[in-house]
Amino acid sequence: MTESVVHVIDDDEAMRDSLAFLLDTAGLTACTYDSAQAFLDALEAVAAGVIVTDIRMPGMTGLDLVRRLKTRGCAYPVIMITGHGDVPLAVEAMKAGVVDFLEKPFEEETLLAAIRSAQSPAAETTADPERERVRAVLDSLSPREHEVLDGVVEGKLNKVIAHELGISPRTVEVYRANVMSKTGARGLSELIRMVLLVRP
């Protein structure tokens, strides 16, 4: 795979230009597309690389794109950009094979780290020991921490989780912080990836 090529798909021109500039300054080559369909139309001619796509776009969504790529046998790693309300969709996308998702607004370095990780072929070889480690960590959570974790993975806001569990939003924040601390997850996408590793 040509590591330097990153395909940016977003219907927002300002976002495309911003990401292309960021990637250029990081020494990466960015190819931009204003829709998922535009990328698919060019697929036969594009250089292999990492795909960074918005999840919500007019016409074909980022999730639709992932499914189309799979049917066409395209195995390029996909990183999805999502708003908070799209977390359930992002979870579905990860189940469909997306390697990572980033919630807006995200730090520039977070995106670059996700791209570097997606370019690394070593990730698959560590899956089995990692699965056992994650299972042990999740088993160590308290029943209430599991309930909060389930709500987070479903994309629910803290206040919604609090209402459903009959506790305060502040208490949910405490449990959520405990879960992040115990699992060692550095962000929501990593936490969800860990859950999906043991609960596909």
Secondary structure per residue as TSV (DSSP state, phi and psi in degrees):
chain	resnum	aa	ss	phi	psi
A	1	M	-	360.0	138.7
A	2	T	-	-78.7	105.1
A	3	E	T	-64.2	-24.8
A	4	S	T	-81.1	-11.9
A	5	V	E	-91.5	127.3
A	6	V	E	-126.0	123.3
A	7	H	E	-94.3	115.0
A	8	V	E	-102.5	120.9
A	9	I	E	-120.3	114.1
A	10	D	-	-159.0	137.1
A	11	D	S	-78.9	-10.9
A	12	D	-	-89.1	110.9
A	13	E	H	-60.9	-40.4
A	14	A	H	-62.2	-40.0
A	15	M	H	-67.1	-42.1
A	16	R	H	-59.4	-47.7
A	17	D	H	-64.5	-39.8
A	18	S	H	-63.7	-46.2
A	19	L	H	-66.7	-39.8
A	20	A	H	-62.5	-41.2
A	21	F	H	-64.5	-44.2
A	22	L	H	-59.7	-47.0
A	23	L	H	-65.6	-38.7
A	24	D	H	-62.5	-43.9
A	25	T	H	-68.1	-22.1
A	26	A	T	-89.8	4.6
A	27	G	T	82.8	18.1
A	28	L	-	-109.1	147.0
A	29	T	E	-90.7	124.5
A	30	A	E	-106.5	132.6
A	31	C	E	-113.5	126.1
A	32	T	E	-110.4	149.9
A	33	Y	E	-139.8	139.9
A	34	D	S	-89.8	0.7
A	35	S	S	-161.2	159.9
A	36	A	H	-63.9	-36.9
A	37	Q	H	-64.2	-38.7
A	38	A	H	-61.6	-38.8
A	39	F	H	-67.7	-45.2
A	40	L	H	-60.3	-38.8
A	41	D	H	-63.1	-29.9
A	42	A	H	-96.5	-0.6
A	43	L	G	-54.3	-40.7
A	44	E	G	-61.9	-27.4
A	45	A	G	-103.6	-8.5
A	46	V	S	-78.7	153.2
A	47	A	-	-75.3	147.7
A	48	A	S	-62.8	146.2
A	49	G	-	176.4	-165.4
A	50	V	E	-95.1	140.5
A	51	I	E	-103.6	128.6
A	52	V	E	-116.4	115.0
A	53	T	E	-132.4	144.4
A	54	D	E	-70.6	153.8
A	55	I	S	-88.0	-36.4
A	56	R	-	-104.8	111.8
A	57	M	-	-141.4	151.8
A	58	P	S	-60.3	147.2
A	59	G	S	76.9	-115.9
A	60	M	S	-84.3	126.0
A	61	T	-	-79.9	169.6
A	62	G	H	-60.7	-36.9
A	63	L	H	-67.2	-41.4
A	64	D	H	-59.2	-41.1
A	65	L	H	-60.4	-45.1
A	66	V	H	-58.5	-43.2
A	67	R	H	-65.9	-40.5
A	68	R	H	-64.7	-41.2
A	69	L	H	-62.3	-39.5
A	70	K	H	-63.7	-43.3
A	71	T	H	-66.7	-25.2
A	72	R	T	-92.6	5.0
A	73	G	T	73.9	20.7
A	74	C	-	-89.9	119.2
A	75	A	-	-105.8	19.8
A	76	Y	-	-61.0	135.6
A	77	P	-	-65.2	140.3
A	78	V	E	-118.3	130.6
A	79	I	E	-111.8	129.3
A	80	M	E	-106.7	138.0
A	81	I	E	-102.7	131.6
A	82	T	E	-142.7	150.7
A	83	G	-	-85.8	165.8
A	84	H	G	-57.3	-41.6
A	85	G	G	-65.5	-11.6
A	86	D	G	-94.4	6.6
A	87	V	H	-57.1	-44.7
A	88	P	H	-57.2	-38.7
A	89	L	H	-65.6	-39.6
A	90	A	H	-64.5	-37.9
A	91	V	H	-62.5	-43.9
A	92	E	H	-61.2	-38.8
A	93	A	H	-65.5	-39.6
A	94	M	H	-65.1	-36.1
A	95	K	H	-65.1	-28.8
A	96	A	T	-83.5	-4.5
A	97	G	T	120.6	-1.0
A	98	V	-	-63.7	137.6
A	99	V	-	-82.7	-23.6
A	100	D	E	-163.8	158.6
A	101	F	E	-138.4	147.9
A	102	L	E	-121.3	128.1
A	103	E	E	-81.3	135.5
A	104	K	S	-75.9	145.3
A	105	P	S	-78.7	145.5
A	106	F	-	-120.9	155.1
A	107	E	-	-73.0	144.8
A	108	E	H	-57.1	-42.7
A	109	E	H	-65.6	-29.5
A	110	T	H	-64.1	-42.8
A	111	L	H	-65.2	-45.3
A	112	L	H	-62.5	-39.4
A	113	A	H	-65.0	-39.3
A	114	A	H	-64.5	-39.4
A	115	I	H	-66.1	-44.3
A	116	R	H	-61.4	-41.0
A	117	S	H	-64.0	-41.1
A	118	A	H	-65.8	-28.7
A	119	Q	H	-78.3	-15.3
A	120	S	-	-83.5	124.2
A	121	P	T	-79.8	-2.8
A	122	A	T	-80.2	-13.0
A	123	A	G	-58.0	-41.3
A	124	E	G	-66.4	-32.0
A	125	T	G	-68.9	-18.8
A	126	T	G	-99.0	5.9
A	127	A	H	-61.1	-46.2
A	128	D	H	-66.1	-50.8
A	129	P	H	-61.4	-36.6
A	130	E	H	-64.7	-38.9
A	131	R	H	-60.3	-43.0
A	132	E	H	-66.6	-39.6
A	133	R	H	-63.4	-45.4
A	134	V	H	-65.2	-41.3
A	135	R	H	-59.4	-42.9
A	136	A	H	-63.8	-41.1
A	137	V	H	-64.7	-47.1
A	138	L	H	-65.3	-34.2
A	139	D	H	-65.0	-23.3
A	140	S	T	-81.6	-9.5
A	141	L	S	-71.1	148.9
A	142	S	-	-74.0	162.2
A	143	P	H	-54.1	-42.1
A	144	R	H	-67.5	-38.4
A	145	E	H	-63.5	-36.4
A	146	H	H	-64.0	-40.8
A	147	E	H	-63.3	-43.3
A	148	V	H	-66.4	-41.9
A	149	L	H	-59.1	-43.6
A	150	D	H	-60.0	-41.6
A	151	G	H	-64.7	-40.5
A	152	V	H	-64.1	-44.8
A	153	V	H	-64.1	-29.8
A	154	E	T	-80.7	-2.0
A	155	G	T	82.8	17.4
A	156	K	-	-80.3	144.6
A	157	L	-	-70.3	156.6
A	158	N	H	-54.7	-41.0
A	159	K	H	-67.6	-30.8
A	160	V	H	-71.1	-44.9
A	161	I	H	-59.9	-42.9
A	162	A	H	-60.3	-45.0
A	163	H	H	-62.6	-44.2
A	164	E	H	-66.9	-33.1
A	165	L	H	-94.9	-6.1
A	166	G	T	71.9	31.0
A	167	I	S	-127.4	173.5
A	168	S	-	-82.2	154.0
A	169	P	H	-57.1	-35.6
A	170	R	H	-62.6	-39.7
A	171	T	H	-66.0	-37.5
A	172	V	H	-61.2	-42.4
A	173	E	H	-58.6	-41.0
A	174	V	H	-64.0	-47.7
A	175	Y	H	-62.7	-40.0
A	176	R	H	-63.4	-42.5
A	177	A	H	-63.3	-38.8
A	178	N	H	-61.7	-43.2
A	179	V	H	-62.4	-45.6
A	180	M	H	-62.4	-40.6
A	181	S	H	-66.4	-46.9
A	182	K	H	-66.6	-37.9
A	183	T	H	-82.2	-22.4
A	184	G	T	77.3	11.0
A	185	A	-	-68.3	135.2
A	186	R	S	-90.5	-4.6
A	187	G	S	-173.6	175.3
A	188	L	H	-61.8	-42.6
A	189	S	H	-64.0	-38.0
A	190	E	H	-67.6	-39.7
A	191	L	H	-61.6	-45.4
A	192	I	H	-66.4	-38.1
A	193	R	H	-60.8	-38.8
A	194	M	H	-64.2	-43.8
A	195	V	H	-63.2	-43.5
A	196	L	H	-66.9	-27.0
A	197	L	H	-63.1	-36.1
A	198	V	H	-105.9	-13.2
A	199	R	-	-129.2	70.0
A	200	P	-	-61.3	360.0
